[in-house]
Structure formats: C-alpha cells, structure tokens
C-alpha cells in the first residue's frame, strides 16, 4: 500500500508532464478532456492547486459552443473534431470531486456554466430507449450506437452534475431523469451497446460508474473475474492478450471499494505496484508473456488512477468516496423480462 507521501509523488509526476497551456497529455502528446480531468482529480487529492487551476482553465478555453470538447487537442489545436459524450460528462465528476476535496466555492461557481453546457450536450445524445450515443461528429451528426464503458462513466458524471446543481441551488431535473433512464439500460439491457466485451472496462465499468451495485454487481464481477484478473499482477486490458494495465487494475480497485469489498480491492492495488517507477510515475502496462513493459511508456492517466485508488482505500482527501457514493437510487432488475422494456435489439 502506498501512503500519502508516495501518492503526492505520483501526482507530482503528472504535474511534471502538464503542458504550458495547462493540458495534461497522453504519452503521444495529445490531450482529451476525459484523461485530462482524471489527472486533475489526482492532483487535487495531492493539493497541487496551481496545476489544477491551470487545468480547469484549459477546459474552459477549449469547450465549444455546443458544450463539447474536441476528441483530441494537440499543440492547442483540435486534431480530431468530433465530441465524445463521455468526455463532456466527466467534467462534472471532476468539478464535484474538486469541491468535495477543496470546498472552493469560487471555483465551483466559476466553472458551473461549463458543466451545465457539457451535460446538456450529453443528454442531447440520449436515445428514446435511454442509452447515450458515444459522439457527435465534426459535422454535428450523432453516432449510431452507444458504448457501455462510456455510458457507465456518463452515469457518474450526470449524478455528480445533479449534486453540483443541488449544491448551487440551480436544479437540473432533466439530468436526473436522464441518469435514471441510463442506469436502467446499463443494468438491464447490455444488448443496447456495441460489443466491446473483450475489454475489461466493459466488464467492471457499470459498477464503477454507479449504475450497478449490490448483489447484481457482485454477480457481474464474478462472471468474468477469472477471465481478466491475473493474480499477483493486476487485470488484463483485453481478454485475449497477456497484458495487464495499471489504470484498469486501479479502476477495478475503485469498483470493489465502492461495493465494500475492501480486502480484494487492497490486494489488487498491491498487485499493481510492480508498475511503479522510482520517480513515482507508473508504467502503463506489463506484457507478462514477454516480460516487458508495454507500451514502453509511463502515462499520466495511469498515475491518476493509482492516486484515486489510494485515496479511496486510505481516505487521503474529502473526495475519497466520490466513486463509492455515486450510484443509482435503485437497482434495475437483472432479468430484462421483468422490466417490461422492449429489447434493445432483436
């Protein structure tokens, strides 16, 4: 288990890669809003106020009139112009987390219009059935399908947005309705989403994002535990490759912690520490058949997931329960036949 000082060191490794304009990039050099926000959350836990301030200003500058962000920004320029729904939604999770950790009302109020525009963009992509399609392309056309991982993260963003709205006395009931509908589809209608089941994220994200909890969540995790978990190393990114990744492992730690399964969460977190570099950063993954780091990089988003998992397990900040406390108000039936919905696909 890494302690507070080690977690701060890891957050400092994120600050070290932050660009001059405030963006926190992928190893390839581009910035996207989701990973950027995740990195801001980790730096917030560590008390790195100035890098976090610059990061939120980056978001404010790059948000577009429709409330979205470009998929990829490089050198301050949008290089992929479509707008992903889960990128926009996660900004709400980031700002609510920032408020929980810092109590900084001025920052919360200053960036509230940004969150409102972002979540309105998101709910504008919800289908009549309840899932939210993954993007609007550069020409403004909505995608034809939804992604389970993305929608699970969106669910968390919507719930955080509702809490922000309540805190600021500016209720947004349409977000809560959208979140309730989305939670039901996530819990009861997996057929509504494109098949990405080889990816571990599609396995645990409904739990992490709060749409599935309780007995149904334990059953869901048990079904693919042996497929994805590699004892002593972490979890696979994809089911068909001998490759464990730190970010996915720590996200599963967060999901287990949210269920109160702290013993397995702590064990998995300890397993991931073989990816720690001496400077506090983390290798993205380990190819255990070849015995090599793959890809040969240390990523900010991996470090961020580590810090957030450490916070959840040890209560390092006032935001340590942000994944634990965000959940649907009721569990949807595990048998779709009980809900009376028309199946998403024949």
Secondary structure, DSSP 8 states (H G I E B T S, - for coil): ---HHHHHHHHHHHHTTB-TTS-B--TTS-B-HHHHHHHHHHHHHTT-HHHHHHHHHHHHHH--TTS---SEEETTEEEE--EEHHHHHHHHHHHHHHHHHH--HHHHHHHHHHHHHHHHHHHTTB-SSS-BBSEE-TTS-B-S-B-HHHHHHHHHHHHHHHHHHHHHT---HHHHHHHHHHHHHHHH-GGGS---TTBHHHHHHHHHTTSS-HHHHHHHHHHHHHHHEETTTEEESBTTSSEEEHHHHHHHHHHHHHTT-HHHHHHHHHHGGGGB-TTS-BBSEEETTTTEESSS-B-HHHHHHHHHHHHHHHT-STTTTTTTS---SS---SSGGGTT---S--
